Amino acid sequence: MLKYSKVIFVACALMFPCTMFGQIKLNLGKDSPSRKLQMAEHVISCLYVDSVDETKLVEDAIRGMLEKLDPHSTYSTPKEMKELTEPLNGSFDGIGVQYNMLDDTLVVIQTISGGPSEKVGVLAGDKIISVNDTAIAGVKMSQDDIKKRLRGKRGTTVTVGVMRQGIADKLSFIIRRDQIPMHSVIASYMIRPKTGFIKIESFGAKTYDEFMESLKQLKKEGMQNLILDLQENGGGYMQAAIDIANEFLSDTCMIVFTKGRSMPNKAYRAKGNGRMKDGNVIVLVNEYSASASEIVTGALQDQDRAIVVGRRTFGKGLVQRPIELNDGSLIRLTTAHYYTPSGRCIQKPYEKGNRKDYSMDVYNRLKHGELTNMDSIHFPDSLKFYTLRKHRPVYGGGGIMPDYFIPLDTTIYTAFHRELAAKGIIIQQSLRYMESHRKELQKHYNKFSDFVTYYEVPESYINQIVSVAAQQGVKPKTDDEYQRTLPQLKMQLKALIARDLWDLNHYYQIINESNDIVKKAIELLK
């Protein structure tokens, strides 16, 4: 026992490192729970009948403790941390292509403008079949494995083998990896005269800069009003949300405040230097808008700066502090709640340790009718709050309830359409269509405006999709179902072609014209 006692004695003298809190003293006295936990780990690792992975043993214990808390306190290994933070940090090192898998072959959708692949001559439509002389096509390699082979430290090189339509021989490109930007503002354009549209996918390290660049460009094009689309935006960095909310609000206006047991209460206010303090603003949300999205939405709604359109947001109002451990792993521990300026707690109710029910919340909303019928939503008076300027009623209880509720239209997509999408038939056939018609389309449609006005999805394309679907046992039940499928299917296919010919921004310029939430925003601005 001398060996174990010595280990514990040394541990008693340690301080727990914490990037956000400075240092936290560990209580490892003889009656402390921490000493009991450490003793159990050492006993198992030293005396258990079979060998154990000590690192995994400790990680499992940490995960087990956090799982008994709220749904958002988590533990991440160093590898998981890298994967989680890459999208929010706004860049990664790689070859600079957007791709999709056609059967088991990587097809380049687009090359990143100015990126490594574009510089050496890789083109949209190319099929990458090998990486450093290792075949990646026709070998059932997972997408994760393919991604690992293509990515690497900037400055290193990778040789890719490419098959290109119209060229019989395999082409070879030596690509020097570089930093590849990832954008969180994925659409920005004038949706109507004097009205701009900006869609933010997440709140990352570079989101504010991207947002401001979009704002600047749209104002040059005559924007007076703005539709800010936060549908499906799951959140990200709180500071990015605060910076963006600041652009709309007057000096000292409350944006958000936090309250916690051990953390001091903190309020975040506007500085009054925003560039969008005038003009009408509409914020679009749905049941997947969460966290940082709810901070922006709640601030603009409570300050009567924007009209909110859509459906009740997710309800993620717990503040996590990152606590970095010595090996690069990270604990994200919930330390406080977010509150909107009127005092509403953003977080929806949850039962500690019951993550299953929490994860099923959106499904349960659909099941109980909340997503499809406004009449099914009832708030007690105890959850009623009032906006700070016009004293309009708004409601707490979790998430942000919009000013204009737009029900989820469960009839817009037929069962046939949903099955086409679920089995990947639409995406796969879109890739095949572009493979055969890319040059023809590029020749005929130099301008996006011409494409929007004149292009129509040909019947031969639809027939090909129907034929492939039938081979996989996917068929419309009736001719009426088939006819009801066509409008949405054609619109989706046209949007996918626009994405491949230009970019995601142009995809949304087509798809938004059939989005009920977007259409309501346009109607309100009239």
ZIDAPE-V189325 format. One record per backbone hydrogen bond with DSSP energy under -1.0 kcal/mol. CO is the residue of the C=O (numbers start at 0). NH is the residue of the N-H. Records with the same first field share a line. If there is no record, write none. Layout:
CO = NH, NH
This chain:
0 = 4
1 = 5
2 = 6
3 = 7
4 = 8
5 = 9
6 = 10
7 = 11
9 = 12
10 = 13
15 = 23
17 = 21
21 = 17
23 = 15
28 = 31
31 = 35
32 = 36
33 = 37
34 = 38
35 = 39
36 = 40
37 = 41
38 = 42
39 = 43
40 = 44
41 = 45
42 = 46
43 = 47
52 = 56
53 = 57
54 = 58
55 = 59
56 = 60
57 = 61
58 = 62
59 = 63
60 = 64
61 = 65
62 = 66
65 = 68
68 = 352
73 = 331
75 = 329
76 = 80
77 = 81
78 = 82
79 = 83
80 = 84
81 = 85
84 = 88
87 = 204
89 = 181
91 = 179
93 = 177
94 = 116
95 = 111
97 = 108, 109
99 = 106
101 = 104
104 = 101
105 = 127
106 = 99
107 = 124
109 = 97
111 = 114
114 = 118
115 = 119
116 = 121
122 = 125
125 = 107
126 = 162
128 = 135, 136
129 = 160
130 = 133
133 = 130
141 = 145
142 = 146
143 = 147
144 = 148
145 = 149
146 = 150
152 = 155
155 = 176
157 = 174
158 = 131
159 = 172
160 = 128, 129
161 = 170
162 = 126
163 = 166
170 = 161
172 = 159
174 = 157
176 = 154
177 = 93
179 = 91
183 = 200
186 = 198
188 = 196
191 = 194
193 = 223, 224
194 = 190, 191
195 = 226
196 = 188
197 = 228
198 = 185, 186
202 = 236
205 = 209
206 = 210
207 = 211
208 = 212
209 = 213
210 = 214
211 = 215
212 = 216
213 = 217
214 = 218
215 = 219
216 = 220
217 = 222
218 = 221
224 = 195
225 = 281
226 = 197
227 = 283
228 = 199
229 = 232
232 = 289
234 = 202
236 = 240
237 = 241
238 = 242
239 = 243
240 = 244
241 = 245
244 = 247
246 = 275
249 = 252
252 = 269
255 = 267
256 = 338
257 = 265
258 = 336
265 = 257
267 = 254, 255
269 = 251
279 = 225
280 = 306
281 = 227
282 = 308
283 = 229
284 = 310
285 = 288
288 = 313
289 = 292
290 = 294
291 = 295
292 = 296
293 = 297
294 = 298
295 = 299
296 = 300
297 = 301
298 = 302
299 = 304, 305
300 = 303
301 = 387
306 = 282
307 = 402, 403
308 = 284
309 = 405
314 = 347
316 = 337
318 = 334, 335
320 = 332
322 = 330
324 = 327
328 = 324
329 = 75
330 = 322
331 = 73
332 = 320
335 = 318
336 = 258
337 = 345
338 = 256
339 = 342
343 = 339
345 = 398
350 = 353
353 = 357
354 = 358
355 = 359
357 = 360
359 = 363
360 = 364
361 = 365
362 = 366
363 = 367
364 = 369
368 = 372
370 = 407
372 = 375
373 = 376
379 = 382
380 = 383
382 = 395
384 = 393
391 = 386
393 = 384
399 = 312
403 = 309
407 = 409
413 = 417
414 = 418
415 = 419
416 = 420
417 = 421
418 = 422
419 = 424
420 = 423
423 = 427
424 = 428
425 = 429
426 = 430
427 = 431
428 = 432
429 = 433
430 = 434
431 = 435
432 = 436
433 = 437
436 = 440
437 = 441
438 = 442
439 = 443
440 = 444
446 = 450
447 = 451
448 = 452
449 = 453
450 = 454
457 = 461
458 = 462
459 = 463
460 = 464
461 = 465
462 = 466
463 = 467
464 = 468
465 = 469
466 = 470
468 = 473
469 = 472
477 = 481
478 = 482
479 = 483
480 = 484
481 = 485
484 = 488
485 = 489
486 = 490
487 = 491
488 = 492
489 = 493
490 = 494
491 = 495
492 = 496
493 = 497
494 = 498
495 = 499
496 = 500
497 = 501
502 = 506
503 = 507
504 = 508
506 = 510
507 = 511
510 = 513
511 = 514
514 = 518
515 = 519
516 = 520
517 = 521
518 = 522
519 = 523
520 = 524
